């Protein structure tokens, strides 16, 4: 995580530090190949009714190496993690730890072997402080009949762990007061507290913007330097390129291939993951795309997060406007105002030149302004309902006869959207919670596409989604824009913002600090605007 004191602690040089922070892989990386693995899997197979989750999978982990583990959703990564954690026992195959071959691990054996997990969905208690979370259930006690927690000793035990992960908060800090990146550090400190030899990081940067990701990648380098192995699972392939000594690729439950350090590239990983190279049009937006007139005009809108900091922004018909910025810059708060969840403190929103009331989400929906929220599982879909029920939920009157919802009408609408968006599921009656992340996101989009949107707001649309599903989501977004819909895409993924947007608006402390046209697209310009600085003009042009 990057912490900036004031507008910018180190000025422009801080931005350059962020942009140039490519980790060095020293000769020690080459020497790792000669070190014997302490953990290896051989011929591991795991099946569930009708599904082969892992099929003859083999891999090994050496001390002090970073192994990138990649694969599409459903490739078998989650099953592999459950086997390593002792939660699931393989049907066949062996797991060898320190030369001892086992048919499977128990949870106790996994922990005893020094295998620790940092999950994408953090397992912390918000009502406790950092120290209590790190040693929860293992707290040192004071002598005496009451056996009270020895707080002084607990803090002393946690302090060196926090220093090791580069944290700038204390053991007494309430977890509720920490950012997501700081909470990730607490989870890693917790892993180190059990004397971890292998730390498995499952999508650790999926909720972090580029600035906060930097510190976490530095922590991974620190673990490696201390001889601790890391399995780094991420859909952000550029991060895998930066930190991995070796990449293991899963496809359909099988080992699709292994890439040594010198062969790790974005294209090679994608080819192994999906069996083909992504075409360029699947990765970037059409630079020749010409948007129409202004669809949404945000005029001096003030959010409750930043009173007195008015936002002015235009979104055009037929364009994808990327909205970038650091954590806390006000992007999601603006989206909540545009969708009527929060009331603006001032200003107005016009749709096609006419002011629209946004006192509630119902007002936004009635105007054709729809939102695919940041946390799809919490606020985008109902996991226990079927695909059909989720898709038709916002528009039940259109599927009712004499005030009773028609199951056949729901199924007809859902089937149409399922085909249109290529939602992978046995039927529209399938429970939405059983779908992969990419297909869940398609259900979120399907419910709005069925209602002919005028404005589509997508907050972190591909978070936790694999590369193949990302390409499909990008295609859907471009299809919306080509149909004349105004698309506002909020994203913390720099590659996504630059690769998909027609223009990029950047927010800093509650206001739009600048808008970039395609000629000025660069990570440096986005970061400069994100910290309140002026972007660099394109060569031969002007800002």
Secondary structure, 3 states (H helix, E strand, C coil): CCCCCCCCCCCHHHHHHHHCCCCCCCHHHHHHHHCCEEEEEEEEEEEECCEEEEEEEEEEEECCCEEEEECCCCCCHHHHHHHHCCCCCCCEEEEEECCEEECCCCHHHHHHCCEEEECCCCCCCCCCEHHHHHCCCCCCECCCCCCCECHHHHHHHHHHHHHHCCCCCCCCCEHHHCCHHHHHHHHHHHHHHCCCCEEEEECCCCCCCHHHHHHHHHHHHHHHHCCCEEEEECCCHHHHHHHCCEEEEEECCEEEEEEEHHHCCHHHHHHHHHCCCCCHHHCCCCCCCCCCCEEEEEEEEECHHHCCCCEEEEEECCCEEEEEECCCCCHHHHHHHHCCCCCCCEEEEEECCEECCCCCHHHHHHHCEEEECCCHHHHHCCCCCEHHHHHHHHHHHHHEECCEECHHHHHHHHHHHHHHHCCCCCCCCCEHHHCCHHHHHHHHHHHHHCCCCCEEEEECCCCCCCHHHHHHHHHHHHHHHHCCCEEEEECCCHHHHHHHCCEEEEEECCEEEEEECHHHCCHHHHHHHHCCCCCCCCCCCCC
